[in-house]
Amino acid sequence: MEFTRRRLLSTLPAAGLLAVLPTRPAAASADTRAAAAEGAALLLAHTRAVFAGTPEANARAETAAKVADLHETGRANLAAMADTGGATGELFAGVPLGTSDVNLATSYRKLYEIALATRAPGGDLHGDADAQRRVVDGLVWLHERYYGDQSQGYYGNWHNWEIGISTHVGKTLALLADVPGAVPAGLVTTYVAAMDAYLRNGKDGDVDLDSRFHTGANLADITTNRIIQGALLTASEEGDGQARIDKALQDQLTVFATIDPYDIRHGNTDGYYADGSFIQHHSVAYTGSYGKALLTRVVQTLKILDGTGFANTDALVPVVQRWVRDGFAPLIFEGWMMEVVKGRAVSRTTSGYTDVAVVVEAVVDLADYATGAGATALKSYVKHIRATSRAALDPARFVSPVSVVRYADIVADDAVPPADLNPAARSVAFNAMDRHVHRRPGFAFALARSSDRISKYEYMSGENLMPWFQGDGAYYLYLAGQDQSRAYGVDYYTVVSPYGLAGATAPVERRGTVPELYGGSLWYENPAHPLNFTSSSESQNTYVYFPRGTNRHSGGAVLGAYGTASMVQSDDVAYAERGILPDDFVVYRNATATKSWFMLDDEIVVLAAGVGDRAGRTVTTTVDARTADPAAAVTVTGARRDGRAWEGPGTADLRWLRYADAAEGTAVGYVFLDAPRVRVGLEDVTRSRRVVRTRNPDTAVTRTVFSATVDHEPRRGPARLAYALVPHASAGRLDAYRRRGPLTVTANSPRLQAVRHSGLRLTAAHAFTPGRHDTAGLSIDGPASVLVRTGDDGRVGVAVADPTTDRDTVTVVLRGRPLRKAAGDDGVRVSRVPGGTRLVVDTHHAYGRSLTVTLER
């Protein structure tokens, strides 16, 4: 059964909410109060075990590095407290307070880390009463001077005040709650009152589900904090925390609900969708950053609630398992988190393999709560990631020592075989977040699109400074066995031109970063304007941080393991609405292009039409951009259209091109089905990582950058382009496309794009405009994505999707002998017409999902 938001919040109570939340009596009796106190004590004990470990877990050899790190951090923080020399403006040396919310949050984090060391068995700080006293004194000092007065607080980033500080304070108090005399009377209620007061737009400090800040991963953080606060109030006998826990759980349950885009509650579009997509900030594809934060938080909540009586978490485990299977597994390739779902986090130095370690810890813990085949599949997936990742998983980086032990036990269990949660061949359309992932043995292809539903990119806080074309059809071709940090990650964005990302079509111009445009500021400041531009205003989000596109057409179809995607490239909303923006607000016009991607077994075929620029600028389309170690023996070879051999770099009229990295043992071929001259670059580029993120270390990286680019001159009018990416191709295989190639482009215009693959007996098409579109035995009515394949048994499979998400029905006619429906979705009606078979597909409220049917004679 697939949970939907409507079903969970209205029709699910019998099977969902009532199954998760126990029924409470109207009036609490002595027995219920005692049960609540017992549950609160157990919840706090679980919290300590999650973060500090247990004597049994911490005594294991596998946790030695983790425990040592906890105590080393605690000692360093204690030393920093001693080094303040009585300074009144800082609690820790080098962390001045009074105007910096970041430093205030850092001070609370350092107190938490000291407390954590005192409760982590296995180190010299364990049980150190003096260190615990200094932590509590620090909590009192910070509250009296910098946190307790809300009229003085709430400067800087809202997240520090509503989530970050509350997280550190709650966990610190939970760590010390059972230490006799450690927490003075009244401190819990004092801090809870202050934390309530900082919750923006909340009623009496409660969560506000209508607030744009209290959604998705942020909501999970806030509610988990409030669950811990409720347990602290109950355990300290300073208040009745039962109601707080119950309300927090009710609010948190909304993050488990699948977002129904046709029944939005509280204006919230953040969370997981039926196709596995995850969105945060209302329009950002974000599985690889906020999505993993949400996964971590809810799994931790399952752990701290276990057996407390506050919730039956068993009912939630299958929901989280689906997140892992359908949301995360397609996006993880040989231990690497794909760039297309990371927002501004693509510019961080800790990304890729490090991101997946966070997911692995959550899966390890989730497997402990799952049962049967589901638990085995999760454990097998952990071993699969460990076996295929080019970067060794370091369990010392896990949050919990207990998770380290669970991971070690899974690795040592010979009865659990390594196994991917993905089939060997899989094509996944994340149409709710304008992403597509196509997997085959040997490679994975990830595509990022945008629309008026999904942001073109995310920039914020000086991160991802040059993001402009990351959602305009940029793609990433991951090759098996390769160290992906040498191909992608932060260094890819550092050395590859932001106008020359693989797959991007961009005008030739120089754009300014936000700090360059606005005097060094990390945002556009203009609170006096009617649109109220401040650091966290909705206008800042809409026009600066993560602007959406203005095109409606973005989507595709999936039939079995084959997939298609399409997009009409557009201006962003800032350019489209420039007339209402301030005069000094800088906007940029985009190039035009209509694009399709056809994802097959051995090839990814790319078509582009209507490529040009209404402002008369030269436009470039980057076929691919790859990076390599400068010491690698990278070669670029090819064949001209007249059959003569060619070696790059340079510019030539090419039939095919081959990039090979001998050091990595990888190669990619490019077959130019219809293309003008190709400009091939191969150069060593050195840049600082700060060009993409202001907080990155000023570390210069040098990479060999390969690029294959087609230039489109405005005087020649709108251009078209057709090529295929062929992973691991040899020169002989590429040359064979000229002699007996299976690929045929049957249409390539702004109205219709289609290809046929004779070897697969497959035809795929995208129609972009109203009216009838005919090609390769298909007749399509209006905008649609269609994929048709004839199997070895003669039966015909068809997938149809609405890439606009607006159409009620799509009609497709297959020319030839009449066929009848053998199997398929109920929403596909089949009838015979003169000269063929008509399909009327009910796409109403499908939100880009493919409907499929199998036809036979």
Secondary structure, DSSP 8 states (H G I E B T S, - for coil): ----HHIIIII-TTTTHHHHS----SS--HHHHHHHHHHHHHHHHHHHHHHH--HHHHTSGGGHHHHHHHHHHHHHHHHHHHTTTT-TTBSSTT-B-SS-HHHHHHHHHHHHHHHHHHHSTTSTTTT-HHHHHHHHHHHHHHIIIIIS-TTT---S-HHIIIIIHHHHHHHHHHHHTTSTTTS-TTHHHHHHHHHHHHSTT-STT---TTSTTSSHHHHHHHHHHHHHHHHHHHHHTSS--HHHHHHHHHHHHHHHS-B-TTS-STT---EEBTTS-EEETTTEE-IIIIIHHHHHHHHHHHHHHTTSSS--GGGTHHHHHHIIIIIIGGGEETTEE-GGG-GGGGGSSS-THHHHHHHHHHHHHHHHH--HHHHHHHHHHHHHHHHH-SS---GGGSS-HHHHHHHHHHHH-TTS----SS-SSEEEEEGGGTEEEEEETTEEEEEE---SSSBS---BTTBSSS-TTTTSS-EEEEETTS-HHHHSSHHHHHHS-TTS-TT-EEES-----HHHHTTT-SS--BTTSTT-B-TT-HHHIIIIIS-BBS---EE--EETTEEEEEEE---BHHHHTGGGS-TT-------EEEEEEEE-SS-EEEEEEEEE-TT---EEEEEEEEEE-TTS-EEEEEEETTS-EEESSEEE-EEEEEEEETTTTEEEEEEEEE-S-EEEEEEEEEEEGGGTBTTS---EEEEEEEEEEEEE-GGG-SEEEEEEEEET--HHHHHHHHHH--EEEEEESSSEEEEEETTTTEEEEEE-SSSEEEETTEEEESSEEEEEEE-TTS-EEEEEE-TTS--SEEEEEEESS--EEEEE-TTEEEEEETTEEEEEEE-TT-TT--EEEEEE-
